[in-house]
Amino acid sequence: MIKTHGLTHINLEVSDIDVSLRFYQEMFGVKEYFRDENSVQVVGPGKKDVIAFVKSEKAGRCGGISHFGFRLMSASDIGHAIDSAKAVGAEIIKTGEFSPGYPYLYILDPDGYEIEIWYE
């Protein structure tokens, strides 16, 4: 076994870099740290999280990954997550609880990638 910091980044192929950047900034508070003509990389919300947005004609196509998730700090934050999703224009797929006190929210980003926001 090797020691790592865990899963540290995801690369999303997007149709419009600036639209995706704005969505993730407003929804999750990410901060841009690198940009070139075809991509933007952001950090956050976790200390070691990186999301790369790469302009591509393959935007929104899932290749075996059904969704990725962001874990809430508190179960009581689910209402704010729902309000934030509505404010940024995300399509809300479903909300509920895995079991009492363990809420979840599934949304779509601008390219149709499914995001789970949950508490455990």
C-alpha positions in Angstrom: 0.0 0.0 0.0 1.2 3.5 -0.8 0.5 6.5 1.4 -1.3 9.4 -0.3 -3.4 12.4 0.6 -6.4 10.6 -0.9 -8.3 11.5 -4.0 -7.0 15.0 -4.7 -8.4 16.1 -8.1 -10.9 15.6 -10.8 -10.7 16.7 -14.4 -14.0 17.7 -16.0 -14.4 18.2 -19.7 -16.7 21.3 -20.0 -18.3 23.2 -22.8 -17.6 26.7 -21.4 -14.7 27.1 -18.9 -16.0 30.4 -17.5 -19.6 29.1 -17.0 -18.2 26.1 -15.1 -15.8 28.2 -13.1 -18.6 30.6 -12.0 -20.9 27.7 -11.1 -18.3 26.1 -8.8 -17.2 29.4 -7.3 -20.7 30.3 -6.4 -21.8 26.8 -5.2 -18.6 25.6 -3.5 -16.3 28.6 -3.1 -13.5 27.3 -5.3 -10.6 29.6 -6.2 -8.9 29.8 -9.6 -5.1 29.3 -9.4 -4.1 28.3 -13.0 -5.4 29.1 -16.4 -4.3 28.6 -20.0 -6.2 28.9 -23.3 -8.0 25.6 -22.9 -8.3 25.0 -19.1 -8.7 26.4 -15.6 -7.7 24.7 -12.4 -9.2 25.6 -9.0 -8.5 24.7 -5.4 -11.1 24.0 -2.7 -13.3 23.6 -1.0 -11.1 21.1 0.9 -7.4 21.9 1.6 -6.1 19.6 -1.0 -8.9 19.5 -3.5 -8.3 20.4 -7.2 -10.8 20.6 -10.0 -9.6 21.1 -13.5 -12.0 22.4 -16.2 -10.9 21.6 -19.7 -12.7 22.9 -22.8 -13.9 19.8 -24.8 -16.4 18.6 -27.2 -16.9 15.6 -24.9 -18.4 17.9 -22.2 -21.0 16.2 -20.0 -20.4 12.7 -21.2 -20.0 10.2 -18.4 -17.6 7.4 -18.9 -18.4 5.0 -16.1 -18.5 7.6 -13.3 -22.1 8.3 -12.2 -21.4 11.2 -9.9 -18.9 12.8 -7.5 -19.6 14.3 -4.1 -19.0 17.0 -1.6 -19.4 16.2 2.1 -21.2 18.8 4.3 -19.6 20.0 7.5 -23.0 19.6 9.3 -26.3 17.9 8.6 -28.0 21.2 9.3 -26.2 22.7 6.2 -28.4 20.8 3.8 -31.0 23.7 3.6 -28.3 26.2 2.7 -27.0 23.7 0.1 -30.4 23.5 -1.5 -30.8 27.3 -1.4 -27.3 27.7 -3.0 -28.1 25.2 -5.7 -31.3 27.1 -6.6 -29.4 30.4 -6.5 -26.8 29.2 -9.1 -29.5 27.7 -11.3 -28.5 24.0 -10.7 -31.0 21.4 -11.6 -32.0 19.6 -8.4 -32.4 15.9 -9.1 -33.4 14.7 -5.7 -33.1 15.3 -1.9 -33.7 13.1 1.1 -32.0 11.2 3.8 -29.9 8.0 3.6 -31.1 7.5 7.2 -32.4 9.9 9.9 -29.8 12.8 10.3 -27.9 11.9 7.1 -29.3 14.2 4.4 -28.3 14.3 0.7 -28.9 16.5 -2.3 -28.1 15.6 -5.9 -27.7 18.4 -8.5 -26.5 18.8 -12.1 -23.7 21.2 -13.0 -23.9 23.3 -16.2 -22.6 20.4 -18.3 -24.9 17.8 -16.7 -22.4 16.2 -14.3 -24.1 14.8 -11.3 -22.9 16.1 -7.9 -23.9 14.6 -4.6 -23.9 16.9 -1.6 -24.3 15.0 1.6 -23.5 14.6 5.3 -22.1 11.7 7.1 
